């Protein structure tokens, strides 16, 4: 169940609260803009890196029998302090193949550095597995 209490601010698509009934949960490692060989994709391009992260996340979800709709929490890390860049990443992700994942409880964070040289974005997902 996803809830936006009237007393809290309106959101651009996510929900303030996600309630999950007891069941199996999967915690996906942060999905990075790396190809199958482990090489960074889209050096210097937020759009290309977001697309690769979305593709990788969709594969990871499929590996546990889940879809974007099963995501119950997301954290998006963007290597930028610019609110315009953060907003652009949010919009590209919500319009991507994993867009429904971001209608749940979500956090968008600007950071100084991510784990791989040249990495600009990473997405961390928690999934309530279907029964």
Beta strands, then each sheet from edge to edge (+ up, - down):
strand 1: 2-3
strand 2: 17-18
strand 3: 25-27
strand 4: 31-32
strand 5: 71-78
strand 6: 105-110
strand 7: 121-128
sheet 1: 1+ 2-
sheet 2: 3+ 7- 4+
sheet 3: 3+ 7- 5+ 6+
end
